[in-house]
């Protein structure tokens, strides 16, 4: 990008004087040793410039946020809203200094990039998921603890596996990756992930929950893991993969087809007087006539007319007519 700044009069005069004194072979060396704005620099050490503005990674995170909603549906019984923050670059020591000493840290390996990845879940979020998964309400658990129960460990495993699958799907537009779990730790100081002074890319996500404070979880990539695809992460051009919309339509259709509906066969609706109902005794019978057939009702709406019968030793109804709207 070219600069639009214009040269001042003094700068123009200095250039002209330099042209007029082209016979002078002497050179002046500026003394900058006392300047406070000067710092040493080693070429090739500025790793941040290799990844640009993380445009592709932001797109992956936004797509992952949409896919991850369904992971929490069986536990929360709702699809929460998930938002992603722009990726941040810190050293691993700086990251661990800002978090608690008790976390769920799941380490995995990305074979295609020959690097690792870590997923960090907050213990309070795990407690909310566990409580809701087993029939409780979505509410914050105030008890502070230093270890996870076996039930919570199982919930962590389910969530981690689901989020890893969603992350693989989110990466498809950029490249296909396979995520393999390697280990799990609860203390950042004991996690064998990277050295303390190594740079990591932190992708944070916020999960909006009803009646409680928003929960969060992080996905952390070592900078060395994403270096081989730095040029792709800088690119704003997306691939031509269109299976995302197709798979979304298929999942929507499958979800609609799996909605449970109440099907009832109404044999008849006999009418009885209040006098007969008051004098009703054991072994009394009501005559019931089935003339046009049996009404087959779907969610209190008559959809078919059928005939009573038997199939494989069980009572059955044969649909004979569909009721038009």
Protein Blocks (a to p, Z undefined) as FASTA:
>chain_A
ZZfbdcdfklmmmmmmmmmmmmpmbdcdddfklpckbccddehiammlmnonolmmmmmm
mmmmmmmmmmmmmmnopacdddddddddddfklmmmmpcfbdcddddddfklopacdddd
dfklmmmmmmmmnopacdddfbdcfbdcfklmmmmmmmmmmmmmmmmmmmmmmoccdddd
fbdcfbfklpcfbdfkbccdddddddddehiacddddddddfklmmmmmmmmmpcbdcfb
fklmmmmmmmmmmmmmmpccdddddfbacdddfklmmmpcehiacddddfkbccddeehi
afbdcddddeehiacdddfbdcdZZ
